């Protein structure tokens, strides 16, 4: 936990907690907004896909739930440890958000399947690091990120498959 321990963090008011949750939601869904600015388009529709490729309509709801879980996880870590006490875990969280948006740009914006695959591997590592760091601070927060890691694992396999099918 670093120099600050949980017992050293000042108790927060309900208003502070609510503002922290609002900030976590805004930051996380802000990243979602950036990532969604590279939508599924004719290019993606024209790609050769495996039979197990999910329908396009499924991605939005799945990502919506995952971003909500991410925001709650970050908020729980912040609420329990404060910003100073959780600087590294929250920094990892922001890093993986940036990498998440970068993947969307590389895949949907630039149409670079191979580069997007390499980047999603880095994203996967960043998510795993975030899960470990969050787990150490608040196990519930780590658990909340597991579905995200599983989905990104699936997305990485799909990305690799699409790259192989569409050289």
Phi and psi in radians as a Rosetta constraint file:
Dihedral C 1 N 2 CA 2 C 2 CIRCULARHARMONIC 1.466 0.35
Dihedral N 2 CA 2 C 2 N 3 CIRCULARHARMONIC -2.752 0.35
Dihedral C 2 N 3 CA 3 C 3 CIRCULARHARMONIC -1.212 0.35
Dihedral N 3 CA 3 C 3 N 4 CIRCULARHARMONIC -0.704 0.35
Dihedral C 3 N 4 CA 4 C 4 CIRCULARHARMONIC -1.453 0.35
Dihedral N 4 CA 4 C 4 N 5 CIRCULARHARMONIC 2.325 0.35
Dihedral C 4 N 5 CA 5 C 5 CIRCULARHARMONIC -1.813 0.35
Dihedral N 5 CA 5 C 5 N 6 CIRCULARHARMONIC 2.909 0.35
Dihedral C 5 N 6 CA 6 C 6 CIRCULARHARMONIC -0.975 0.35
Dihedral N 6 CA 6 C 6 N 7 CIRCULARHARMONIC -0.661 0.35
Dihedral C 6 N 7 CA 7 C 7 CIRCULARHARMONIC -1.212 0.35
Dihedral N 7 CA 7 C 7 N 8 CIRCULARHARMONIC -0.323 0.35
Dihedral C 7 N 8 CA 8 C 8 CIRCULARHARMONIC -1.501 0.35
Dihedral N 8 CA 8 C 8 N 9 CIRCULARHARMONIC -0.248 0.35
Dihedral C 8 N 9 CA 9 C 9 CIRCULARHARMONIC -1.350 0.35
Dihedral N 9 CA 9 C 9 N 10 CIRCULARHARMONIC 2.274 0.35
Dihedral C 9 N 10 CA 10 C 10 CIRCULARHARMONIC -1.161 0.35
Dihedral N 10 CA 10 C 10 N 11 CIRCULARHARMONIC 2.425 0.35
Dihedral C 10 N 11 CA 11 C 11 CIRCULARHARMONIC -1.069 0.35
Dihedral N 11 CA 11 C 11 N 12 CIRCULARHARMONIC 2.515 0.35
Dihedral C 11 N 12 CA 12 C 12 CIRCULARHARMONIC -1.876 0.35
Dihedral N 12 CA 12 C 12 N 13 CIRCULARHARMONIC 2.742 0.35
Dihedral C 12 N 13 CA 13 C 13 CIRCULARHARMONIC -1.374 0.35
Dihedral N 13 CA 13 C 13 N 14 CIRCULARHARMONIC 2.900 0.35
Dihedral C 13 N 14 CA 14 C 14 CIRCULARHARMONIC -1.069 0.35
Dihedral N 14 CA 14 C 14 N 15 CIRCULARHARMONIC -0.632 0.35
Dihedral C 14 N 15 CA 15 C 15 CIRCULARHARMONIC -1.144 0.35
Dihedral N 15 CA 15 C 15 N 16 CIRCULARHARMONIC -0.776 0.35
Dihedral C 15 N 16 CA 16 C 16 CIRCULARHARMONIC -1.077 0.35
Dihedral N 16 CA 16 C 16 N 17 CIRCULARHARMONIC -0.742 0.35
Dihedral C 16 N 17 CA 17 C 17 CIRCULARHARMONIC -1.093 0.35
Dihedral N 17 CA 17 C 17 N 18 CIRCULARHARMONIC -0.766 0.35
Dihedral C 17 N 18 CA 18 C 18 CIRCULARHARMONIC -1.133 0.35
Dihedral N 18 CA 18 C 18 N 19 CIRCULARHARMONIC -0.713 0.35
Dihedral C 18 N 19 CA 19 C 19 CIRCULARHARMONIC -1.137 0.35
Dihedral N 19 CA 19 C 19 N 20 CIRCULARHARMONIC -0.651 0.35
Dihedral C 19 N 20 CA 20 C 20 CIRCULARHARMONIC -1.124 0.35
Dihedral N 20 CA 20 C 20 N 21 CIRCULARHARMONIC -0.723 0.35
Dihedral C 20 N 21 CA 21 C 21 CIRCULARHARMONIC -1.116 0.35
Dihedral N 21 CA 21 C 21 N 22 CIRCULARHARMONIC -0.749 0.35
Dihedral C 21 N 22 CA 22 C 22 CIRCULARHARMONIC -1.053 0.35
Dihedral N 22 CA 22 C 22 N 23 CIRCULARHARMONIC -0.741 0.35
Dihedral C 22 N 23 CA 23 C 23 CIRCULARHARMONIC -1.104 0.35
Dihedral N 23 CA 23 C 23 N 24 CIRCULARHARMONIC -0.764 0.35
Dihedral C 23 N 24 CA 24 C 24 CIRCULARHARMONIC -1.081 0.35
Dihedral N 24 CA 24 C 24 N 25 CIRCULARHARMONIC -0.723 0.35
Dihedral C 24 N 25 CA 25 C 25 CIRCULARHARMONIC -1.144 0.35
Dihedral N 25 CA 25 C 25 N 26 CIRCULARHARMONIC -0.763 0.35
Dihedral C 25 N 26 CA 26 C 26 CIRCULARHARMONIC -1.122 0.35
Dihedral N 26 CA 26 C 26 N 27 CIRCULARHARMONIC -0.793 0.35
Dihedral C 26 N 27 CA 27 C 27 CIRCULARHARMONIC -1.113 0.35
Dihedral N 27 CA 27 C 27 N 28 CIRCULARHARMONIC -0.825 0.35
Dihedral C 27 N 28 CA 28 C 28 CIRCULARHARMONIC -1.184 0.35
Dihedral N 28 CA 28 C 28 N 29 CIRCULARHARMONIC -0.814 0.35
Dihedral C 28 N 29 CA 29 C 29 CIRCULARHARMONIC -1.312 0.35
Dihedral N 29 CA 29 C 29 N 30 CIRCULARHARMONIC -0.349 0.35
Dihedral C 29 N 30 CA 30 C 30 CIRCULARHARMONIC -1.127 0.35
Dihedral N 30 CA 30 C 30 N 31 CIRCULARHARMONIC -0.743 0.35
Dihedral C 30 N 31 CA 31 C 31 CIRCULARHARMONIC -1.117 0.35
Dihedral N 31 CA 31 C 31 N 32 CIRCULARHARMONIC -0.674 0.35
Dihedral C 31 N 32 CA 32 C 32 CIRCULARHARMONIC -1.087 0.35
Dihedral N 32 CA 32 C 32 N 33 CIRCULARHARMONIC -0.714 0.35
Dihedral C 32 N 33 CA 33 C 33 CIRCULARHARMONIC -1.077 0.35
Dihedral N 33 CA 33 C 33 N 34 CIRCULARHARMONIC -0.789 0.35
Dihedral C 33 N 34 CA 34 C 34 CIRCULARHARMONIC -1.070 0.35
Dihedral N 34 CA 34 C 34 N 35 CIRCULARHARMONIC -0.814 0.35
Dihedral C 34 N 35 CA 35 C 35 CIRCULARHARMONIC -1.079 0.35
Dihedral N 35 CA 35 C 35 N 36 CIRCULARHARMONIC -0.623 0.35
Dihedral C 35 N 36 CA 36 C 36 CIRCULARHARMONIC -1.374 0.35
Dihedral N 36 CA 36 C 36 N 37 CIRCULARHARMONIC -0.097 0.35
Dihedral C 36 N 37 CA 37 C 37 CIRCULARHARMONIC -1.303 0.35
Dihedral N 37 CA 37 C 37 N 38 CIRCULARHARMONIC -0.053 0.35
Dihedral C 37 N 38 CA 38 C 38 CIRCULARHARMONIC -2.014 0.35
Dihedral N 38 CA 38 C 38 N 39 CIRCULARHARMONIC 1.343 0.35
Dihedral C 38 N 39 CA 39 C 39 CIRCULARHARMONIC -1.339 0.35
Dihedral N 39 CA 39 C 39 N 40 CIRCULARHARMONIC 2.894 0.35
Dihedral C 39 N 40 CA 40 C 40 CIRCULARHARMONIC -1.077 0.35
Dihedral N 40 CA 40 C 40 N 41 CIRCULARHARMONIC 2.285 0.35
Dihedral C 40 N 41 CA 41 C 41 CIRCULARHARMONIC -2.368 0.35
Dihedral N 41 CA 41 C 41 N 42 CIRCULARHARMONIC -2.937 0.35
Dihedral C 41 N 42 CA 42 C 42 CIRCULARHARMONIC -1.048 0.35
Dihedral N 42 CA 42 C 42 N 43 CIRCULARHARMONIC -0.603 0.35
Dihedral C 42 N 43 CA 43 C 43 CIRCULARHARMONIC -1.030 0.35
Dihedral N 43 CA 43 C 43 N 44 CIRCULARHARMONIC -0.861 0.35
Dihedral C 43 N 44 CA 44 C 44 CIRCULARHARMONIC -1.145 0.35
Dihedral N 44 CA 44 C 44 N 45 CIRCULARHARMONIC -0.727 0.35
Dihedral C 44 N 45 CA 45 C 45 CIRCULARHARMONIC -1.064 0.35
Dihedral N 45 CA 45 C 45 N 46 CIRCULARHARMONIC -0.530 0.35
Dihedral C 45 N 46 CA 46 C 46 CIRCULARHARMONIC -1.447 0.35
Dihedral N 46 CA 46 C 46 N 47 CIRCULARHARMONIC -0.194 0.35
Dihedral C 46 N 47 CA 47 C 47 CIRCULARHARMONIC -1.158 0.35
Dihedral N 47 CA 47 C 47 N 48 CIRCULARHARMONIC 2.577 0.35
Dihedral C 47 N 48 CA 48 C 48 CIRCULARHARMONIC -1.265 0.35
Dihedral N 48 CA 48 C 48 N 49 CIRCULARHARMONIC 2.309 0.35
Dihedral C 48 N 49 CA 49 C 49 CIRCULARHARMONIC -2.239 0.35
Dihedral N 49 CA 49 C 49 N 50 CIRCULARHARMONIC 2.680 0.35
Dihedral C 49 N 50 CA 50 C 50 CIRCULARHARMONIC -1.268 0.35
Dihedral N 50 CA 50 C 50 N 51 CIRCULARHARMONIC 2.808 0.35
Dihedral C 50 N 51 CA 51 C 51 CIRCULARHARMONIC -1.045 0.35
Dihedral N 51 CA 51 C 51 N 52 CIRCULARHARMONIC -0.516 0.35
Dihedral C 51 N 52 CA 52 C 52 CIRCULARHARMONIC -1.515 0.35
Dihedral N 52 CA 52 C 52 N 53 CIRCULARHARMONIC 0.145 0.35
Dihedral C 52 N 53 CA 53 C 53 CIRCULARHARMONIC -1.128 0.35
Dihedral N 53 CA 53 C 53 N 54 CIRCULARHARMONIC 2.212 0.35
Dihedral C 53 N 54 CA 54 C 54 CIRCULARHARMONIC -1.153 0.35
Dihedral N 54 CA 54 C 54 N 55 CIRCULARHARMONIC 2.713 0.35
Dihedral C 54 N 55 CA 55 C 55 CIRCULARHARMONIC -1.166 0.35
Dihedral N 55 CA 55 C 55 N 56 CIRCULARHARMONIC 2.601 0.35
Dihedral C 55 N 56 CA 56 C 56 CIRCULARHARMONIC -0.973 0.35
Dihedral N 56 CA 56 C 56 N 57 CIRCULARHARMONIC -0.622 0.35
Dihedral C 56 N 57 CA 57 C 57 CIRCULARHARMONIC -1.141 0.35
Dihedral N 57 CA 57 C 57 N 58 CIRCULARHARMONIC -0.335 0.35
Dihedral C 57 N 58 CA 58 C 58 CIRCULARHARMONIC -1.320 0.35
Dihedral N 58 CA 58 C 58 N 59 CIRCULARHARMONIC -0.509 0.35
Dihedral C 58 N 59 CA 59 C 59 CIRCULARHARMONIC -1.089 0.35
Dihedral N 59 CA 59 C 59 N 60 CIRCULARHARMONIC -0.756 0.35
Dihedral C 59 N 60 CA 60 C 60 CIRCULARHARMONIC -1.045 0.35
Dihedral N 60 CA 60 C 60 N 61 CIRCULARHARMONIC -0.931 0.35
Dihedral C 60 N 61 CA 61 C 61 CIRCULARHARMONIC -1.075 0.35
Dihedral N 61 CA 61 C 61 N 62 CIRCULARHARMONIC -0.704 0.35
Dihedral C 61 N 62 CA 62 C 62 CIRCULARHARMONIC -1.095 0.35
Dihedral N 62 CA 62 C 62 N 63 CIRCULARHARMONIC -0.841 0.35
Dihedral C 62 N 63 CA 63 C 63 CIRCULARHARMONIC -1.125 0.35
Dihedral N 63 CA 63 C 63 N 64 CIRCULARHARMONIC -0.630 0.35
Dihedral C 63 N 64 CA 64 C 64 CIRCULARHARMONIC -1.019 0.35
Dihedral N 64 CA 64 C 64 N 65 CIRCULARHARMONIC -0.801 0.35
Dihedral C 64 N 65 CA 65 C 65 CIRCULARHARMONIC -1.143 0.35
Dihedral N 65 CA 65 C 65 N 66 CIRCULARHARMONIC -0.756 0.35
Dihedral C 65 N 66 CA 66 C 66 CIRCULARHARMONIC -1.108 0.35
Dihedral N 66 CA 66 C 66 N 67 CIRCULARHARMONIC -0.732 0.35
Dihedral C 66 N 67 CA 67 C 67 CIRCULARHARMONIC -1.137 0.35
Dihedral N 67 CA 67 C 67 N 68 CIRCULARHARMONIC -0.642 0.35
Dihedral C 67 N 68 CA 68 C 68 CIRCULARHARMONIC -1.101 0.35
Dihedral N 68 CA 68 C 68 N 69 CIRCULARHARMONIC -0.804 0.35
Dihedral C 68 N 69 CA 69 C 69 CIRCULARHARMONIC -1.081 0.35
Dihedral N 69 CA 69 C 69 N 70 CIRCULARHARMONIC -0.681 0.35
Dihedral C 69 N 70 CA 70 C 70 CIRCULARHARMONIC -1.083 0.35
Dihedral N 70 CA 70 C 70 N 71 CIRCULARHARMONIC -0.795 0.35
Dihedral C 70 N 71 CA 71 C 71 CIRCULARHARMONIC -1.092 0.35
Dihedral N 71 CA 71 C 71 N 72 CIRCULARHARMONIC -0.771 0.35
Dihedral C 71 N 72 CA 72 C 72 CIRCULARHARMONIC -1.103 0.35
Dihedral N 72 CA 72 C 72 N 73 CIRCULARHARMONIC -0.732 0.35
Dihedral C 72 N 73 CA 73 C 73 CIRCULARHARMONIC -1.043 0.35
Dihedral N 73 CA 73 C 73 N 74 CIRCULARHARMONIC -0.824 0.35
Dihedral C 73 N 74 CA 74 C 74 CIRCULARHARMONIC -1.110 0.35
Dihedral N 74 CA 74 C 74 N 75 CIRCULARHARMONIC -0.717 0.35
Dihedral C 74 N 75 CA 75 C 75 CIRCULARHARMONIC -1.094 0.35
Dihedral N 75 CA 75 C 75 N 76 CIRCULARHARMONIC -0.737 0.35
Dihedral C 75 N 76 CA 76 C 76 CIRCULARHARMONIC -1.084 0.35
Dihedral N 76 CA 76 C 76 N 77 CIRCULARHARMONIC -0.724 0.35
Dihedral C 76 N 77 CA 77 C 77 CIRCULARHARMONIC -1.138 0.35
Dihedral N 77 CA 77 C 77 N 78 CIRCULARHARMONIC -0.797 0.35
Dihedral C 77 N 78 CA 78 C 78 CIRCULARHARMONIC -1.102 0.35
Dihedral N 78 CA 78 C 78 N 79 CIRCULARHARMONIC -0.799 0.35
Dihedral C 78 N 79 CA 79 C 79 CIRCULARHARMONIC -1.078 0.35
Dihedral N 79 CA 79 C 79 N 80 CIRCULARHARMONIC -0.674 0.35
Dihedral C 79 N 80 CA 80 C 80 CIRCULARHARMONIC -1.391 0.35
Dihedral N 80 CA 80 C 80 N 81 CIRCULARHARMONIC -0.587 0.35
Dihedral C 80 N 81 CA 81 C 81 CIRCULARHARMONIC -2.066 0.35
Dihedral N 81 CA 81 C 81 N 82 CIRCULARHARMONIC -0.171 0.35
Dihedral C 81 N 82 CA 82 C 82 CIRCULARHARMONIC 1.307 0.35
Dihedral N 82 CA 82 C 82 N 83 CIRCULARHARMONIC 2.923 0.35
Dihedral C 82 N 83 CA 83 C 83 CIRCULARHARMONIC -1.163 0.35
Dihedral N 83 CA 83 C 83 N 84 CIRCULARHARMONIC -0.799 0.35
Dihedral C 83 N 84 CA 84 C 84 CIRCULARHARMONIC -1.155 0.35
Dihedral N 84 CA 84 C 84 N 85 CIRCULARHARMONIC -0.679 0.35
Dihedral C 84 N 85 CA 85 C 85 CIRCULARHARMONIC -1.284 0.35
Dihedral N 85 CA 85 C 85 N 86 CIRCULARHARMONIC -0.305 0.35
Dihedral C 85 N 86 CA 86 C 86 CIRCULARHARMONIC -2.198 0.35
Dihedral N 86 CA 86 C 86 N 87 CIRCULARHARMONIC 0.496 0.35
Dihedral C 86 N 87 CA 87 C 87 CIRCULARHARMONIC -1.025 0.35
Dihedral N 87 CA 87 C 87 N 88 CIRCULARHARMONIC -0.781 0.35
Dihedral C 87 N 88 CA 88 C 88 CIRCULARHARMONIC -1.210 0.35
Dihedral N 88 CA 88 C 88 N 89 CIRCULARHARMONIC -0.876 0.35
Dihedral C 88 N 89 CA 89 C 89 CIRCULARHARMONIC -1.033 0.35
Dihedral N 89 CA 89 C 89 N 90 CIRCULARHARMONIC -0.722 0.35
Dihedral C 89 N 90 CA 90 C 90 CIRCULARHARMONIC -1.237 0.35
Dihedral N 90 CA 90 C 90 N 91 CIRCULARHARMONIC -0.545 0.35
Dihedral C 90 N 91 CA 91 C 91 CIRCULARHARMONIC -1.125 0.35
Dihedral N 91 CA 91 C 91 N 92 CIRCULARHARMONIC -0.727 0.35
Dihedral C 91 N 92 CA 92 C 92 CIRCULARHARMONIC -1.089 0.35
Dihedral N 92 CA 92 C 92 N 93 CIRCULARHARMONIC -0.671 0.35
Dihedral C 92 N 93 CA 93 C 93 CIRCULARHARMONIC -1.060 0.35
Dihedral N 93 CA 93 C 93 N 94 CIRCULARHARMONIC -0.816 0.35
Dihedral C 93 N 94 CA 94 C 94 CIRCULARHARMONIC -1.129 0.35
Dihedral N 94 CA 94 C 94 N 95 CIRCULARHARMONIC -0.717 0.35
Dihedral C 94 N 95 CA 95 C 95 CIRCULARHARMONIC -1.004 0.35
Dihedral N 95 CA 95 C 95 N 96 CIRCULARHARMONIC -0.817 0.35
Dihedral C 95 N 96 CA 96 C 96 CIRCULARHARMONIC -1.190 0.35
Dihedral N 96 CA 96 C 96 N 97 CIRCULARHARMONIC -0.523 0.35
Dihedral C 96 N 97 CA 97 C 97 CIRCULARHARMONIC -1.117 0.35
Dihedral N 97 CA 97 C 97 N 98 CIRCULARHARMONIC -0.755 0.35
Dihedral C 97 N 98 CA 98 C 98 CIRCULARHARMONIC -1.097 0.35
Dihedral N 98 CA 98 C 98 N 99 CIRCULARHARMONIC -0.784 0.35
Dihedral C 98 N 99 CA 99 C 99 CIRCULARHARMONIC -1.113 0.35
Dihedral N 99 CA 99 C 99 N 100 CIRCULARHARMONIC -0.620 0.35
Dihedral C 99 N 100 CA 100 C 100 CIRCULARHARMONIC -1.057 0.35
Dihedral N 100 CA 100 C 100 N 101 CIRCULARHARMONIC -0.838 0.35
Dihedral C 100 N 101 CA 101 C 101 CIRCULARHARMONIC -1.148 0.35
Dihedral N 101 CA 101 C 101 N 102 CIRCULARHARMONIC -0.640 0.35
Dihedral C 101 N 102 CA 102 C 102 CIRCULARHARMONIC -1.119 0.35
Dihedral N 102 CA 102 C 102 N 103 CIRCULARHARMONIC -0.648 0.35
Dihedral C 102 N 103 CA 103 C 103 CIRCULARHARMONIC -1.073 0.35
Dihedral N 103 CA 103 C 103 N 104 CIRCULARHARMONIC -0.795 0.35
Dihedral C 103 N 104 CA 104 C 104 CIRCULARHARMONIC -1.029 0.35
Dihedral N 104 CA 104 C 104 N 105 CIRCULARHARMONIC -0.724 0.35
Dihedral C 104 N 105 CA 105 C 105 CIRCULARHARMONIC -1.115 0.35
Dihedral N 105 CA 105 C 105 N 106 CIRCULARHARMONIC -0.807 0.35
Dihedral C 105 N 106 CA 106 C 106 CIRCULARHARMONIC -1.152 0.35
Dihedral N 106 CA 106 C 106 N 107 CIRCULARHARMONIC -0.739 0.35
Dihedral C 106 N 107 CA 107 C 107 CIRCULARHARMONIC -1.371 0.35
Dihedral N 107 CA 107 C 107 N 108 CIRCULARHARMONIC -1.042 0.35
Dihedral C 107 N 108 CA 108 C 108 CIRCULARHARMONIC -1.492 0.35
Dihedral N 108 CA 108 C 108 N 109 CIRCULARHARMONIC -0.586 0.35
Dihedral C 108 N 109 CA 109 C 109 CIRCULARHARMONIC -1.422 0.35
Dihedral N 109 CA 109 C 109 N 110 CIRCULARHARMONIC -0.813 0.35
Dihedral C 109 N 110 CA 110 C 110 CIRCULARHARMONIC -1.726 0.35
Dihedral N 110 CA 110 C 110 N 111 CIRCULARHARMONIC -0.277 0.35
Dihedral C 110 N 111 CA 111 C 111 CIRCULARHARMONIC 1.081 0.35
Dihedral N 111 CA 111 C 111 N 112 CIRCULARHARMONIC 0.613 0.35
Dihedral C 111 N 112 CA 112 C 112 CIRCULARHARMONIC -1.811 0.35
Dihedral N 112 CA 112 C 112 N 113 CIRCULARHARMONIC 1.512 0.35
Dihedral C 112 N 113 CA 113 C 113 CIRCULARHARMONIC -1.085 0.35
Dihedral N 113 CA 113 C 113 N 114 CIRCULARHARMONIC -0.725 0.35
Dihedral C 113 N 114 CA 114 C 114 CIRCULARHARMONIC -1.180 0.35
Dihedral N 114 CA 114 C 114 N 115 CIRCULARHARMONIC -0.799 0.35
Dihedral C 114 N 115 CA 115 C 115 CIRCULARHARMONIC -1.135 0.35
Dihedral N 115 CA 115 C 115 N 116 CIRCULARHARMONIC -0.705 0.35
Dihedral C 115 N 116 CA 116 C 116 CIRCULARHARMONIC -1.077 0.35
Dihedral N 116 CA 116 C 116 N 117 CIRCULARHARMONIC -0.674 0.35
Dihedral C 116 N 117 CA 117 C 117 CIRCULARHARMONIC -1.118 0.35
Dihedral N 117 CA 117 C 117 N 118 CIRCULARHARMONIC -0.803 0.35
Dihedral C 117 N 118 CA 118 C 118 CIRCULARHARMONIC -1.032 0.35
Dihedral N 118 CA 118 C 118 N 119 CIRCULARHARMONIC -0.701 0.35
Dihedral C 118 N 119 CA 119 C 119 CIRCULARHARMONIC -1.204 0.35
Dihedral N 119 CA 119 C 119 N 120 CIRCULARHARMONIC -0.661 0.35
Dihedral C 119 N 120 CA 120 C 120 CIRCULARHARMONIC -1.193 0.35
Dihedral N 120 CA 120 C 120 N 121 CIRCULARHARMONIC -0.464 0.35
Dihedral C 120 N 121 CA 121 C 121 CIRCULARHARMONIC -1.150 0.35
Dihedral N 121 CA 121 C 121 N 122 CIRCULARHARMONIC -0.750 0.35
Dihedral C 121 N 122 CA 122 C 122 CIRCULARHARMONIC -1.123 0.35
Dihedral N 122 CA 122 C 122 N 123 CIRCULARHARMONIC -0.732 0.35
Dihedral C 122 N 123 CA 123 C 123 CIRCULARHARMONIC -1.014 0.35
Dihedral N 123 CA 123 C 123 N 124 CIRCULARHARMONIC -0.797 0.35
Dihedral C 123 N 124 CA 124 C 124 CIRCULARHARMONIC -1.016 0.35
Dihedral N 124 CA 124 C 124 N 125 CIRCULARHARMONIC -0.769 0.35
Dihedral C 124 N 125 CA 125 C 125 CIRCULARHARMONIC -1.101 0.35
Dihedral N 125 CA 125 C 125 N 126 CIRCULARHARMONIC -0.731 0.35
Dihedral C 125 N 126 CA 126 C 126 CIRCULARHARMONIC -1.125 0.35
Dihedral N 126 CA 126 C 126 N 127 CIRCULARHARMONIC -0.684 0.35
Dihedral C 126 N 127 CA 127 C 127 CIRCULARHARMONIC -1.136 0.35
Dihedral N 127 CA 127 C 127 N 128 CIRCULARHARMONIC -0.784 0.35
Dihedral C 127 N 128 CA 128 C 128 CIRCULARHARMONIC -1.040 0.35
Dihedral N 128 CA 128 C 128 N 129 CIRCULARHARMONIC -0.775 0.35
Dihedral C 128 N 129 CA 129 C 129 CIRCULARHARMONIC -1.050 0.35
Dihedral N 129 CA 129 C 129 N 130 CIRCULARHARMONIC -0.691 0.35
Dihedral C 129 N 130 CA 130 C 130 CIRCULARHARMONIC -1.147 0.35
Dihedral N 130 CA 130 C 130 N 131 CIRCULARHARMONIC -0.744 0.35
Dihedral C 130 N 131 CA 131 C 131 CIRCULARHARMONIC -1.036 0.35
Dihedral N 131 CA 131 C 131 N 132 CIRCULARHARMONIC -0.813 0.35
Dihedral C 131 N 132 CA 132 C 132 CIRCULARHARMONIC -1.085 0.35
Dihedral N 132 CA 132 C 132 N 133 CIRCULARHARMONIC -0.814 0.35
Dihedral C 132 N 133 CA 133 C 133 CIRCULARHARMONIC -1.126 0.35
Dihedral N 133 CA 133 C 133 N 134 CIRCULARHARMONIC -0.722 0.35
Dihedral C 133 N 134 CA 134 C 134 CIRCULARHARMONIC -1.155 0.35
Dihedral N 134 CA 134 C 134 N 135 CIRCULARHARMONIC -0.764 0.35
Dihedral C 134 N 135 CA 135 C 135 CIRCULARHARMONIC -0.975 0.35
Dihedral N 135 CA 135 C 135 N 136 CIRCULARHARMONIC -0.728 0.35
Dihedral C 135 N 136 CA 136 C 136 CIRCULARHARMONIC -1.128 0.35
Dihedral N 136 CA 136 C 136 N 137 CIRCULARHARMONIC -0.516 0.35
Dihedral C 136 N 137 CA 137 C 137 CIRCULARHARMONIC -1.559 0.35
Dihedral N 137 CA 137 C 137 N 138 CIRCULARHARMONIC -0.680 0.35
Dihedral C 137 N 138 CA 138 C 138 CIRCULARHARMONIC -2.777 0.35
Dihedral N 138 CA 138 C 138 N 139 CIRCULARHARMONIC 1.749 0.35
Dihedral C 138 N 139 CA 139 C 139 CIRCULARHARMONIC -0.913 0.35
Dihedral N 139 CA 139 C 139 N 140 CIRCULARHARMONIC -0.618 0.35
Dihedral C 139 N 140 CA 140 C 140 CIRCULARHARMONIC -1.038 0.35
Dihedral N 140 CA 140 C 140 N 141 CIRCULARHARMONIC -0.678 0.35
Dihedral C 140 N 141 CA 141 C 141 CIRCULARHARMONIC -1.107 0.35
Dihedral N 141 CA 141 C 141 N 142 CIRCULARHARMONIC -0.717 0.35
Dihedral C 141 N 142 CA 142 C 142 CIRCULARHARMONIC -1.097 0.35
Dihedral N 142 CA 142 C 142 N 143 CIRCULARHARMONIC -0.752 0.35
Dihedral C 142 N 143 CA 143 C 143 CIRCULARHARMONIC -1.093 0.35
Dihedral N 143 CA 143 C 143 N 144 CIRCULARHARMONIC -0.671 0.35
Dihedral C 143 N 144 CA 144 C 144 CIRCULARHARMONIC -1.105 0.35
Dihedral N 144 CA 144 C 144 N 145 CIRCULARHARMONIC -0.402 0.35
Dihedral C 144 N 145 CA 145 C 145 CIRCULARHARMONIC -1.578 0.35
Dihedral N 145 CA 145 C 145 N 146 CIRCULARHARMONIC -0.169 0.35
Dihedral C 145 N 146 CA 146 C 146 CIRCULARHARMONIC -1.061 0.35
Dihedral N 146 CA 146 C 146 N 147 CIRCULARHARMONIC -0.775 0.35
Dihedral C 146 N 147 CA 147 C 147 CIRCULARHARMONIC -1.036 0.35
Dihedral N 147 CA 147 C 147 N 148 CIRCULARHARMONIC -0.606 0.35
Dihedral C 147 N 148 CA 148 C 148 CIRCULARHARMONIC -1.092 0.35
Dihedral N 148 CA 148 C 148 N 149 CIRCULARHARMONIC -0.821 0.35
Dihedral C 148 N 149 CA 149 C 149 CIRCULARHARMONIC -1.083 0.35
Dihedral N 149 CA 149 C 149 N 150 CIRCULARHARMONIC -0.707 0.35
Dihedral C 149 N 150 CA 150 C 150 CIRCULARHARMONIC -1.110 0.35
Dihedral N 150 CA 150 C 150 N 151 CIRCULARHARMONIC -0.751 0.35
Dihedral C 150 N 151 CA 151 C 151 CIRCULARHARMONIC -1.149 0.35
Dihedral N 151 CA 151 C 151 N 152 CIRCULARHARMONIC -0.720 0.35
Dihedral C 151 N 152 CA 152 C 152 CIRCULARHARMONIC -1.191 0.35
Dihedral N 152 CA 152 C 152 N 153 CIRCULARHARMONIC -0.554 0.35
Dihedral C 152 N 153 CA 153 C 153 CIRCULARHARMONIC -1.072 0.35
Dihedral N 153 CA 153 C 153 N 154 CIRCULARHARMONIC -0.835 0.35
Dihedral C 153 N 154 CA 154 C 154 CIRCULARHARMONIC -1.051 0.35
Dihedral N 154 CA 154 C 154 N 155 CIRCULARHARMONIC -0.784 0.35
Dihedral C 154 N 155 CA 155 C 155 CIRCULARHARMONIC -1.080 0.35
Dihedral N 155 CA 155 C 155 N 156 CIRCULARHARMONIC -0.640 0.35
Dihedral C 155 N 156 CA 156 C 156 CIRCULARHARMONIC -1.150 0.35
Dihedral N 156 CA 156 C 156 N 157 CIRCULARHARMONIC -0.749 0.35
Dihedral C 156 N 157 CA 157 C 157 CIRCULARHARMONIC -1.116 0.35
Dihedral N 157 CA 157 C 157 N 158 CIRCULARHARMONIC -0.740 0.35
Dihedral C 157 N 158 CA 158 C 158 CIRCULARHARMONIC -1.109 0.35
Dihedral N 158 CA 158 C 158 N 159 CIRCULARHARMONIC -0.776 0.35
Dihedral C 158 N 159 CA 159 C 159 CIRCULARHARMONIC -1.013 0.35
Dihedral N 159 CA 159 C 159 N 160 CIRCULARHARMONIC -0.827 0.35
Dihedral C 159 N 160 CA 160 C 160 CIRCULARHARMONIC -1.068 0.35
Dihedral N 160 CA 160 C 160 N 161 CIRCULARHARMONIC -0.747 0.35
Dihedral C 160 N 161 CA 161 C 161 CIRCULARHARMONIC -1.122 0.35
Dihedral N 161 CA 161 C 161 N 162 CIRCULARHARMONIC -0.751 0.35
Dihedral C 161 N 162 CA 162 C 162 CIRCULARHARMONIC -1.117 0.35
Dihedral N 162 CA 162 C 162 N 163 CIRCULARHARMONIC -0.669 0.35
Dihedral C 162 N 163 CA 163 C 163 CIRCULARHARMONIC -1.105 0.35
Dihedral N 163 CA 163 C 163 N 164 CIRCULARHARMONIC -0.731 0.35
Dihedral C 163 N 164 CA 164 C 164 CIRCULARHARMONIC -1.228 0.35
Dihedral N 164 CA 164 C 164 N 165 CIRCULARHARMONIC -0.624 0.35
Dihedral C 164 N 165 CA 165 C 165 CIRCULARHARMONIC -1.364 0.35
Dihedral N 165 CA 165 C 165 N 166 CIRCULARHARMONIC -0.352 0.35
Dihedral C 165 N 166 CA 166 C 166 CIRCULARHARMONIC -2.281 0.35
Dihedral N 166 CA 166 C 166 N 167 CIRCULARHARMONIC 1.188 0.35
